Amino acid sequence: MTFKIDVNRWGGFFSVPCAIAEKYLKLSSGDFLKVLLCVLAGSSPVADTEMIAKATGVSEETAEEALMFWAQTGVLTFEGAPPVKEFASGTVMHRKPAEAINAANEKKTAVKYTPKDLEVLAARSEDIRFLFSSAQQSLGRTVNSTEQAALVEFHEYYGFPIASIVMILQFCVNIGKGNMRYIKSVIREWNERGILDHHDVENEIARQKEYYTYESTIKRALGLKAQTTKKQKELFEDWQKRGVTEDLAAEAAEHSINNTKDHSVNLNYINKTLISWSEQGIKTAEDAEKEKKTSRGSAKSFSVEEYKRLIKDYVPKLSGDDD
């Protein structure tokens, strides 16, 4: 398909270096390109991150990162030293397992690599080359320099072996969450829990796969289609530990519909029902149905001793007695 540019419709043009299209389209994100176009179209030689953020719709932090990226590639220049602290390639800052991370201070302590650093690092390390290549295959797209720096950070700052990172990347893609922000949240959480080793990561992935399969069956039983909330996940994980089956969850949902004022699938009501059944040893929908019939058949059950006492104390009421 061919598109024609209607030159007469536009009031003005600005130049874009050919090197950007030839070398950096695959390395830069869409936000970084938006920032660059905003800078190139501006009439001022000074790039103000606040103004750029307002004009492009990206955050001011992203605008600053984009300017640093284009400065490091040589497309833009800074007056004086660039506001980025560079570290020599190969610097290792392993994060101790289970050590909590202060999010406010993280940017000050994490190693930052320039695109040039990453090129040198990949050239020197077969493991890093393998990591970048595997990431591109898992994500199904070119990994830009910012994402490459994040991958190196997972290895050097958080202390994950290359094999563990590759497994985590593929796992996140498989559950439909292959964006770097989510992947980093998994890296941070598992680091804090001490899940770093290849075998530990493999076991955790197997556990989570089992949970996600369970979650989908429970949501199907309850008729839930929206994205699972944090609270719902906590409930589902507890039900999984209690051995709640899909049929039992559906039975509890029916109880909720029949017994709540708005006749809805109320998760709090369902949860209380399932906990009660669990404590009674009710494990199947059939067990729950039997319990329901028993409850209907006898409003109250009496022991033999109570039955004898009721007979002994019973005084028949004669017609004509006062009410």
C-alpha positions as CSV (number, residue, x, y, z in Angstrom):
1,M,0.0,0.0,0.0
2,T,1.3,3.4,-1.0
3,F,0.6,6.7,0.9
4,K,1.1,10.2,-0.6
5,I,2.2,13.1,1.6
6,D,0.1,16.2,1.0
7,V,2.9,18.8,1.2
8,N,0.6,21.8,0.6
9,R,-1.4,21.0,3.8
10,W,1.5,21.7,6.2
11,G,2.8,25.1,7.1
12,G,6.4,24.1,7.9
13,F,9.0,21.3,8.1
14,F,12.0,20.5,10.1
15,S,15.0,18.2,9.5
16,V,15.6,14.8,11.1
17,P,19.0,13.3,10.9
18,C,19.1,10.3,8.6
19,A,21.1,8.4,11.3
20,I,18.0,8.2,13.4
21,A,16.1,6.3,10.8
22,E,19.1,4.2,9.8
23,K,20.5,3.3,13.3
24,Y,18.2,4.1,16.1
25,L,14.6,3.3,15.2
26,K,14.9,-0.2,16.5
27,L,16.7,0.9,19.7
28,S,14.4,3.7,20.7
29,S,10.9,3.5,22.1
30,G,8.0,5.4,20.7
31,D,8.1,7.9,23.7
32,F,11.8,8.6,23.0
33,L,11.0,9.3,19.3
34,K,8.2,11.7,20.4
35,V,10.6,13.6,22.6
36,L,13.2,13.8,19.9
37,L,10.7,15.1,17.3
38,C,9.5,17.7,19.8
39,V,13.0,18.9,20.4
40,L,13.9,19.0,16.7
41,A,10.7,20.9,15.8
42,G,11.4,23.5,18.5
43,S,12.8,26.9,17.8
44,S,14.9,27.1,20.9
45,P,18.3,25.4,21.4
46,V,17.3,24.7,25.0
47,A,15.3,21.5,25.8
48,D,13.1,22.0,28.8
49,T,11.8,18.6,30.2
50,E,8.7,20.1,31.7
51,M,7.7,21.8,28.4
52,I,8.5,18.6,26.4
53,A,6.4,16.5,28.8
54,K,3.4,18.8,28.3
55,A,3.8,18.8,24.5
56,T,4.3,15.1,24.1
57,G,2.1,13.6,26.8
58,V,5.0,11.6,28.4
59,S,6.1,12.0,32.0
60,E,8.9,14.5,32.7
61,E,11.0,11.6,33.9
62,T,10.6,9.8,30.6
63,A,11.4,13.1,28.8
64,E,14.7,13.3,30.7
65,E,15.6,9.7,30.0
66,A,14.9,10.3,26.3
67,L,17.2,13.3,26.2
68,M,19.9,11.4,27.9
69,F,19.5,8.5,25.4
70,W,19.7,10.8,22.4
71,A,22.7,12.6,24.0
72,Q,24.5,9.3,24.5
73,T,23.9,8.3,20.9
74,G,25.4,11.7,19.8
75,V,22.2,13.0,18.2
76,L,21.9,15.7,20.8
77,T,24.6,17.4,23.0
78,F,24.6,18.7,26.5
79,E,26.3,21.9,27.7
80,G,28.9,20.6,30.0
81,A,28.8,17.0,31.4
82,P,25.7,14.9,30.7
83,P,23.5,14.5,33.8
84,V,24.0,10.8,33.9
85,K,26.5,9.0,36.1
86,E,28.1,6.4,34.0
87,F,29.7,3.2,35.3
88,A,32.5,1.2,33.8
89,S,31.2,-1.8,31.9
90,G,31.4,-4.9,33.9
91,T,30.7,-3.3,37.2
92,V,28.8,-5.7,39.4
93,M,26.4,-4.8,42.2
94,H,24.7,-8.0,43.2
95,R,21.6,-7.5,45.3
96,K,21.4,-9.8,48.3
97,P,18.4,-12.2,48.3
98,A,15.5,-11.1,50.4
99,E,16.9,-7.6,50.9
100,A,14.1,-5.1,50.8
101,I,14.5,-2.3,48.2
102,N,13.7,1.3,49.0
103,A,11.9,2.4,45.9
104,A,12.6,6.1,46.6
105,N,16.4,5.5,46.6
106,E,16.6,2.8,43.9
107,K,17.5,5.2,41.1
108,K,20.4,6.5,43.1
109,T,21.9,3.1,43.7
110,A,21.2,1.1,40.5
111,V,23.9,0.9,37.9
112,K,23.1,2.9,34.7
113,Y,24.6,1.9,31.4
114,T,24.8,4.0,28.3
115,P,24.1,2.5,24.9
116,K,27.9,2.5,24.3
117,D,28.5,0.7,27.6
118,L,25.9,-2.0,26.6
119,E,27.6,-2.5,23.2
120,V,31.0,-3.0,25.0
121,L,29.4,-5.3,27.6
122,A,27.7,-7.5,25.0
123,A,30.9,-7.7,23.0
124,R,32.8,-8.9,26.1
125,S,30.2,-11.2,27.6
126,E,28.7,-14.2,25.8
127,D,26.1,-14.5,28.6
128,I,24.9,-10.9,28.1
129,R,24.7,-11.5,24.3
130,F,22.6,-14.6,25.0
131,L,20.4,-12.7,27.4
132,F,19.7,-9.9,24.9
133,S,19.0,-12.5,22.1
134,S,16.7,-14.6,24.3
135,A,14.8,-11.5,25.4
136,Q,14.1,-10.5,21.8
137,Q,12.9,-14.0,21.0
138,S,10.6,-14.1,24.1
139,L,9.2,-10.6,23.7
140,G,8.9,-11.0,19.9
141,R,10.4,-7.6,19.1
142,T,13.7,-5.7,19.2
143,V,14.8,-4.8,22.7
144,N,15.9,-1.2,22.9
145,S,18.8,0.1,24.9
146,T,16.7,1.1,27.9
147,E,15.3,-2.4,28.1
148,Q,18.8,-3.9,27.7
149,A,20.0,-1.9,30.6
150,A,17.1,-3.2,32.7
151,L,18.0,-6.8,31.8
152,V,21.6,-6.2,32.9
153,E,20.3,-4.6,36.1
154,F,18.3,-7.8,36.8
155,H,21.5,-9.8,36.6
156,E,24.0,-7.4,38.2
157,Y,21.9,-5.4,40.7
158,Y,19.2,-8.0,41.7
159,G,21.6,-11.0,41.4
160,F,19.6,-13.2,39.1
161,P,21.5,-15.8,37.0
162,I,21.0,-15.4,33.2
163,A,19.0,-18.6,33.0
164,S,16.6,-17.4,35.7
165,I,16.0,-14.1,33.9
166,V,15.3,-15.9,30.6
167,M,12.8,-18.2,32.3
168,I,11.0,-15.3,34.0
169,L,10.8,-13.4,30.7
170,Q,9.1,-16.3,29.0
171,F,6.8,-16.9,31.9
172,C,5.6,-13.2,31.9
173,V,5.0,-13.4,28.1
174,N,3.1,-16.6,28.5
175,I,0.6,-15.0,31.0
176,G,0.2,-12.0,28.7
177,K,2.3,-9.6,30.7
178,G,5.4,-9.2,28.7
179,N,6.0,-5.5,29.4
180,M,9.2,-4.5,31.1
181,R,7.4,-2.7,34.0
182,Y,5.6,-5.9,35.0
183,I,8.7,-8.0,34.5
184,K,10.7,-5.8,36.8
185,S,7.9,-6.0,39.5
186,V,8.3,-9.8,39.3
187,I,12.1,-9.5,39.6
188,R,11.8,-7.3,42.6
189,E,9.2,-9.5,44.4
190,W,11.1,-12.7,43.8
191,N,14.4,-11.1,44.9
192,E,12.8,-10.1,48.2
193,R,11.5,-13.6,48.6
194,G,14.9,-15.1,47.9
195,I,13.8,-16.8,44.7
196,L,16.9,-16.4,42.5
197,D,18.4,-19.8,41.8
198,H,17.4,-21.5,38.5
199,H,15.7,-24.4,40.3
200,D,13.8,-22.1,42.7
201,V,12.6,-19.9,39.8
202,E,11.5,-23.1,38.0
203,N,9.6,-24.3,41.0
204,E,7.9,-20.9,41.5
205,I,6.9,-20.7,37.8
206,A,5.4,-24.2,38.1
207,R,3.5,-23.1,41.2
208,Q,2.2,-19.9,39.6
209,K,1.2,-21.7,36.4
210,E,-0.8,-24.1,38.5
211,Y,-2.4,-21.2,40.3
212,Y,-3.3,-19.3,37.1
213,T,-4.9,-22.5,35.7
214,Y,-6.9,-22.8,39.0
215,E,-7.8,-19.1,38.8
216,S,-9.2,-19.4,35.3
217,T,-11.4,-22.4,36.4
218,I,-12.7,-20.5,39.5
219,K,-13.5,-17.4,37.5
220,R,-15.3,-19.5,35.0
221,A,-17.4,-21.1,37.7
222,L,-18.3,-17.7,39.2
223,G,-18.9,-16.0,35.8
224,L,-16.1,-13.4,36.4
225,K,-14.5,-12.0,33.3
226,A,-12.8,-8.8,34.5
227,Q,-9.1,-8.8,35.4
228,T,-8.4,-10.4,38.8
229,T,-7.9,-7.9,41.6
230,K,-5.4,-8.3,44.4
231,K,-8.2,-9.1,46.9
232,Q,-9.7,-11.7,44.6
233,K,-6.3,-13.3,44.1
234,E,-5.8,-13.6,47.8
235,L,-9.2,-15.3,48.1
236,F,-8.5,-17.7,45.2
237,E,-5.1,-18.6,46.6
238,D,-6.8,-19.5,50.0
239,W,-9.5,-21.5,48.2
240,Q,-6.8,-23.4,46.3
241,K,-5.1,-24.3,49.6
242,R,-8.4,-25.5,51.0
243,G,-9.0,-27.7,48.0
244,V,-12.0,-25.8,46.7
245,T,-13.1,-27.3,43.3
246,E,-14.7,-25.6,40.4
247,D,-18.0,-27.4,41.1
248,L,-17.9,-26.4,44.8
249,A,-17.2,-22.8,44.0
250,A,-20.2,-22.8,41.6
251,E,-22.4,-24.3,44.3
252,A,-21.3,-21.5,46.7
253,A,-22.1,-19.0,44.0
254,E,-25.6,-20.4,43.7
255,H,-26.0,-20.1,47.5
256,S,-25.0,-16.4,47.1
257,I,-27.5,-15.8,44.4
258,N,-30.3,-17.4,46.4
259,N,-29.5,-15.9,49.7
260,T,-28.2,-12.3,49.2
261,K,-30.5,-9.4,49.0
262,D,-29.5,-8.4,45.5
263,H,-29.2,-12.0,44.4
264,S,-25.7,-11.5,43.2
265,V,-22.4,-13.4,43.1
266,N,-21.0,-11.9,46.3
267,L,-17.4,-12.9,46.9
268,N,-17.5,-12.2,50.6
269,Y,-20.6,-14.3,51.0
270,I,-19.1,-17.1,48.9
271,N,-15.9,-16.9,50.8
272,K,-17.7,-17.3,54.2
273,T,-19.7,-20.2,52.8
274,L,-16.6,-22.0,51.5
275,I,-14.7,-21.5,54.8
276,S,-17.7,-22.9,56.7
277,W,-17.9,-25.9,54.3
278,S,-14.2,-26.5,54.6
279,E,-14.4,-26.5,58.4
280,Q,-17.3,-29.0,58.2
281,G,-15.3,-31.3,55.9
282,I,-17.5,-30.6,52.8
283,K,-15.2,-31.0,49.8
284,T,-17.6,-31.6,46.9
285,A,-20.7,-30.1,45.4
286,E,-22.5,-33.3,46.3
287,D,-21.5,-33.0,49.9
288,A,-22.8,-29.4,49.9
289,E,-26.1,-30.5,48.4
290,K,-26.5,-33.2,51.0
291,E,-25.8,-30.7,53.8
292,K,-28.4,-28.4,52.4
293,K,-31.0,-31.1,52.3
294,T,-30.2,-32.2,55.8
295,S,-30.6,-28.6,57.0
296,R,-34.0,-28.3,55.3
297,G,-35.2,-31.7,56.7
298,S,-34.5,-30.8,60.3
299,A,-34.6,-27.3,61.7
300,K,-32.9,-28.6,64.8
301,S,-31.4,-32.0,65.9
302,F,-31.7,-33.3,69.5
303,S,-29.7,-35.7,71.4
304,V,-31.4,-38.8,73.1
305,E,-31.1,-37.1,76.5
306,E,-32.7,-33.9,75.2
307,Y,-35.5,-35.9,73.5
308,K,-36.3,-37.7,76.8
309,R,-36.4,-34.5,78.7
310,L,-38.8,-32.9,76.2
311,I,-41.2,-35.9,76.6
312,K,-41.0,-35.8,80.4
313,D,-41.7,-32.1,80.6
314,Y,-44.3,-32.0,77.9
315,V,-47.8,-31.0,79.3
316,P,-50.5,-31.4,76.7
317,K,-52.6,-28.3,76.2
318,L,-56.4,-28.8,76.7
319,S,-59.0,-27.1,74.7
320,G,-60.4,-24.2,76.7
321,D,-57.1,-23.5,78.6
322,D,-56.1,-19.9,78.6
323,D,-53.7,-18.9,75.8
